[in-house]
């Protein structure tokens, strides 16, 4: 899935980095310099909400787009939650989504 | 009436039927006793009469024989007197020698040794056979004697038997026999007196005495006793004019009577007879006491026997009464035992060794039907009522029981009820040996465990459904990820300059993938319907929402008509449950209309309740099926085609929601199923607004750090509060509206809710606090407002603390505790 997102974004001439685990993200030295984060709420190790908590705690200013295979109410709740803790929430996407959905969710154009 | 007898009466009345029996026994015994004593009385009086009569008979015979003897004695002595008197009259100067010679001539028995004397009118003895009367000797006067007075006054010429006299010469008792001497002019001329020894009369008395208290007597009619034999002693003389005899004599010359003798005070039965013409009476009497003694001796045996019989009767009736009382106690205990047997919710039966039902309680009959119990013959019959799948198992148990084993917890089986339904039963069977005849029988108790079994079954099915739901949810998630990869890659492919044919193929694949997306969406929708608590919903809106699904489920051959209500109908139900119920009803209706038909789904309000009606034009149900339609696992469908849980679930749902379900059906015309549900007030906050999401909740309060949800439509202030909280290392989340706050509460757990009261939107801070306090009772709730408490709350007191803006940081920290 992550590879697909990378492919979808590759045409926009962006630097894309993929983290399969929440822990990997927080180990990354570029954590605070990401412009945008596409966050799947169901990661194997950390829950999406906890990742958002941590991001808020370190004062992340990255745009965040949450996505999930679960129904839309959860991504919506996640978006409200993220805003509520002071994250820069860009939007919420329910899987499956199209490239257009993804790009517009990130405020980009193809 | 005394308290004791009152109590006794009450006790007796309380005995009822037994009391009547005791009464009857007592009366019967008394009657028998009276009869026995009456009989004895009769025997005694009969015996007495007999004895008295026979003694009287003997006495009168004695009297008669005395009379004969004494009369002839007197007649012969009188003859002598008459001859002597004739001599004397013819020759007044008769001498002693001449008299003695005359007496010799008449050959008067020497034994009689009569002394004859002549008394002149003055009472002087002028001639005596015993002594020479002359002037030299003193003259003897007898004018004071009774016989002299008698003859002087009585002119009749008749032998007079005078009162006994004690001789003035010898002192010996003699009996004077006298005749009057009458002069030619008829005047008194003296008395001719012959004295005889009284032994002449009394000798036979002694020989024929009738016992110590017997009496025999010779009495003069003038009231003087001549002689009397009393208890073996001879008594001479005595006045007897007061005796009962003289009363009796006035009635008859011969007779018997009973009287107390004046002389010795003894009561006697006396018989008498007058000796004519001598004016004397012969008596013979026996003492009544002696006669009674004789009677007693005779009847003693009878009285003894009667007393024995009486005692026996009393003892017997006591035994009977005790028996009745014991029987009553036994009956009472048996009755209460029977009541108990009929009261218990189990069926109880007594079965003989061949398996025939000897006795059952009512519940068994209610279950198996009266005819079935009557027909119950043998174990084969018993086994025939067992469900075929359980029969072998039960047979084994019965065999086990016959050989003395006990069936404890494993005896659960299905048994046929009178209407043919098989219900689950738990049974115990115990072998009992009758000590009376050594026979063997079985006591069997059965408990209806059908409901429990069904509940277990339902729970199992529900569990299965739930796990299927969870599985589906998880799978849908995975599928979405897969589909996302497929769809995304397809999109990327499109921009890679494919050939027209290739592009078309890609389009087809994309279309299929999109359909897959739709399918997973609906699967997920189903899976996410976790068991919800009731919520207030617009019922028709729900129906409209799922109507496409219902229409689809019905298929194309059935017309689907919806009749909306005239007003909005709010009910408080489990939304997912109601959807399942509607789907169930639709599927049932479809099953009833294999050839097509029409289905009407209508909603209305009647009598203040919501009435949801599903009406089909199908085959309808026979009465027997209609009655059992809501029974779990009852199905008319072929095995494997239906669980038989549909209508039972619908009915259960209606009941759980505080409503009812009603089936109206006519064979060939169709079926209408009505679900009546209570109306809900939409203004009252329902207990549960949304389902909590599948994402697990984790409390974060363990390290003292709080998770705070701040709700305010003024972000500026909220931001300040969040900074304060952050400085305290609490996690603070902002929500702009009550709606957002509820959404967040649904996915994340919070320790504190800090909400502004006045906010735009459907729900204000108070509404949010109320809902939150119900949904998340562990969460601490704080209110904040720019107005004073009174103004802000407006509806009086609220149970949560209020922070009045602007508030200081310390105020907040203090409020957070």
Interface residues (C-beta under 8 A of the other chain):
Chain A: X1 X4 X5 X7 X8 X11 X41 X42 X47 X49 X53 X57 X69 X70 X71 X73 X74 X76 X77 X78 X80 X81 X83 X84 X85 X86 X95 X96 X97 X98 X99
Chain B: X476 X477 X478 X480 X481 X483 X484 X485 X486 X487 X488 X489 X491 X492 X495 X513 X517 X524 X525 X528 X693 X694 X695 X709 X710 X722 X731 X732 X733 X734 X735 X736 X740 X743 X744 X746 X747 X748
